[in-house]
């Protein structure tokens, strides 16, 4: 993930033996937000940004009102019902938020201080842990080599070219990954049962069409928590354009602009297909979607990862990272993604 060299403002935290006063102050910052410090696995509500100041390994957890107001005094079990929003309410009462126990696709449960999803991306930067819970990392003996997107409790979408020169037995998938070297305890290490490359994938054809594959995990995974959730699939008639708020993410090369060990993300505009095709000498077809201008965006190691766009408070998987300029920073040459809407019938035929 390559970002522009924007001014960076760092907050340096001095780690010392905390006095009782400083600990109390940090805890109050969580309490003031309407939450309490607890382990993430014990939080049945919204997890606030790490800046709320709980102790190491704890999160600031805001319990949904419906979980504390039930007559029995116990959290109510809420079942997901299609597109119905069953989320909790932010303390200010203005924003509907999901919480663990629901498996709604395209929803996140970890928020920075501003809860408007459209304001969460400033530029290319490190994501919060759990901020893009459908993002997965493909590892082989050398480490991370590609990304992917979780779309159900057992299926991942990635780029077909990521699977070349590999066998399922040689690849491990990590869900809930954040930093490639640090273990937080929220990761899920998964083996692969099988993978299916699109039957008309043509790696030697100009433009690399049909660069998409489905990977079946060797077992189902819980997608109702904070750190592992599924992205929504689009409808066959969905159209994404410059009016959409879209984000790409991955652990690809940053060309020295950031710490690529942390999951990086950046907001990107959808580029009109005709303009993209003009840039790339006519090799782009309607089964592909272009983003950005080529100066920032995806790079080596980001392949297979998600392009998600916000629709009706859900993040929809619009594209799968496919290819771009060799330098990753060539202005005028947009990044190319496989357009997921063109493959919905094939996807459903495989996973169903």
N, C-alpha and C positions, 0 to 999 in steps of 0.2 A: 504494500500500500504506500504510494508516494504522495506526499502532501507538499504544499507550498511552504517556503521558508518564512512562515509568519512569525511575528514577535511572540516569544514564549515567556510567560510569567510563572515563575516557580515559587512554591511555598515550601520552605525548608523546615522540616520537623526535627527538633532536637529531642532525641530519646534519652531521658534520664529517669531516675527513680522518682515516680510521681508522688507528690504529697497528697494528703487527703483532700485538700482544698481543690487542687487542679483536677483530680478525679471526679469530685462532686460537680465541678463546673462542666466537665465534659458530659457527664450523665444528664445534667440539666438540659443540655442542648438537644438531646434526644427527647427528653420528657416534654420540653417546650414545643416539640413538633407533634406531640400527641402520641408518642411511642414509648417503648421500653427496650432496653438492651438485652438481647438474648442470642442464642445460637441460631443460625439461619435455618437449620433443620427443624427447629422448634417454632419457627415463626409461621403463623397461619394468616398472615396479613401482608401488607405492602412493606417492602424493605426500602428504607430511605438510603440515600447516598452515604458513602463512608465518611464524608465530612461531618456527619452528625456526632462523631466523637466517641463511640463506644470503645470498650477495651478490644485488644487484638483478638480476632476470630469471632467477635460478636457483631451483630448488626442491630440497627435501630428498627424495631418492628412496630408498625401501626396496625392494631387489630381492627378488622372491618366491623362497623357497627352491628351488622346482622349476626356476628359471631358472639357478641357479648349481650345482646338484648333479647335473646331467645328465652322463653319462659323457663326452660329447664336449666338455664345457666351454662349450657354447653354449646360449643360451636355447632351451628347448623350445617348439615351436609348439603352442599349445593351441587346439583348435577348440571353439566353443560347441556344446553339445548340449542344446537345448531348455531345460528348467528345471534341469538339472544345474548345481550350483555348482562352478565351476572356478577359484575365486579363490585368492589367495595367503593366507598366514597372518601375522597381526600378530606382531611380535617376542615378545609375551607368550604367543603360542601359543593364545590363547583365541577369537579372532575370525577368521572366514573373510572375506577381502577379495578383490575382483576386481582385475584389472590390465589394462593395455592389451594388445591382441592378442585379447581376447574381446569379443564384441558382446552380452553378456547385457543384456537390457533392465532398466530400473529399478535399475541399479547405479551407484554413484559410486566414484571412485578417489581422491578428495581428502578428507582427514579432519582435523578439529581434534584436539587432544590426547586427548579422549575419543572412542572409536570406537563407542560405543553410539549408533546413529542416533536413538534416542528421546530422547537427552539433548542433541542438537545445536541445538535451538531454545530460547532463553531467553525471547524475546519478539520483537516486531517489531524487526528489526535488519538491517544489511547482511550479505549472504551472502558466503562466501569465493568467490574466483574459481574456477569449475568445480564449485561445490557442488551446483548443479542443472543438470546438463549437457544436459537436454532442453529447457530454457527457451529460447525464441527471441524475437526482437524484430522487429516489423513497422515498417518505416520508409517514409514518403512524403517529399515535398519539404520538409515541415515538421519532419521528424525522427521519433522514436519515437511511435507512436500506439496500438499494441496488442501483446499477447503471444500466444504459442502454445506448443505442445508437439510436439517431434519424436517420432514413433512408429515410424519406420523410417529407412532410409538415404536416402529420397527423399520422405517424406510428413510433413506437419505438420497438426495439428488446431488450429483456432481457433474463435472465435465468428463466426457468420454476419454479425452486425451490424458487425463490424470491416471487412468487405469492401464494405459499402455505400458508394456514392459514390467507389469506386476501380475501376481496371482492373488486371489483373495486371502490365501494363507500367509502371504508376506506383508499384509497391510493390517494395521490396527487403527480404529477410529476412536477419537476422544470427544466426548460430549461434555459440556460445561467447562471447557478449557478456557483459561484466561491468559496466564503467562506460561510460555512453553517450557520453562525450566523450574518454576516454583509450583509446588503442590499445595492447594488450599483445602482439599478435602471435598470439593464440590464437583470434581471430575468423575466421569464414568468412562472406563476403558472397555471397549467393545470389540469383539471379533466379528468377522463377516461370514454370513452364511452363503451368500452368492451375490453376484452382480450381473446386471443386464445392460449391455451397451446398446444404444439405439441401432436398429438393424441397417439403417442407411447412413450411419456415420462414415464420413469420407475424409480421413486425415490428410490424404494427398491431394484433395481437390482444392482449388482456389477458394479462400474464404472459410475453409474448415466447417462446412455445414453439418447440422445435426450433432453438434458436439455436446451430447447429453447422455447421462447414464444413471441408472437406479441401483442402489446398493441396499441389500437386505441385511440387517443386523442379525446376529445369531440368537438374539432374544429380545423381547420387548423391553422398553425402558419407561420409567415413570415420567410423563410430560406434564405433570400438574404442579411442579415445584417452582423454585425461583430461577434455577440455573440451567435447566433443560426443558425446553418447550418447542413446539412445532410452529413453523411459519405456515401461513395460509397459501393454498394454491389459488391461482386466478381462475376466472371463468374463461371459456373459449372465446367469448366476445369482448373481454376486457381490453381496453386500450390505454397505454401509458404514454404520457407526453410531457412537455415542458411545464405543465401546470401541476404535476405531481411532486410531492416531497419524497425523494428516494435516497437510499443510503447503501453504500457498499462497505464490506468489512473483510478483514483477513489478516493473516500473519505473513504476508509476502514481503519482499524486499522493500525497504523504505528509502534506498539510495542515500542513506546517511541522514535523513530528515527526522527520524524518530527511532525509538526503541522498538524494533520489530518483534521482540519477544512478547510484548504485550499486544493483544488484539487491537488492531487499528480500525478506525472507521472514518468515513467522510461523506458528506452530502454531495450528490452529483445531479446535474440536470440531464434529462433525456434529450438526446440529440435527434432531430428529424432524420428519418432513414435516407431521404434523398441527399441531404447535405453530407451525411456520413458516407454514402455510396460515392459521392463525388470525390471525397477525400481519399477513399480507398480504391479508386479506379474501377468501380463497378463490381466488386466482389461480394458486396453485402446483399442478402436477400431478405424477404419478409419474415423469415423464421429467425432473424437475428434482431437485436435491439442495441442501439448505441448510446453511450453516455459520455458526458464531458467533452473536453476539447483536446485531450491527449497529454496536457502538461502536468496534470495530477490524476491520481486514480490507481487502478490495479497494476500489479507488477508480478514478477516471478514468485510463485508460492501462493498467490491469491487465486489461482485457477480453481474452478469448481465452486467457488464461494458465492454467496448470495448478493443479488441486487433486489432489495425490498422497497416497496412503495407503500405509503400510508393511505389507506382507504377506510373510511368509517371507523376509525380508531383501531384498525387491524393492520398489521404489516403483511403485505401480499408479496409472494415471491414472483417478481417480474422477470428476472433473468438469472442466468448461470454464467459466471465469469469464464470467458473463452480465450480471447487473445487481444493483442494490441501492439503498439510499436515496440521494437526491441529495446529501445532506450528507456521506455516507460515515461519519458518526459518530452515527447515530440508534439509541440503545439500544432493543432490542425488535424490530428489523427486520433479520433475518438476511440475509446475502449469498446470492444465488441463482446456482447453477451448473447447466449442462446436464449431466444424468446420463449418463455415457459408456456404461454398461451397456445403456441403452435403444437404443443406436445401433450396436452391434457388428456386427449383420448388414449394415447399410447400409455401415459402414466397410469391412468385408471385401469387399463387393461392388464397391466403388470401387477400392480399392488393389490388389486381386488380379485 
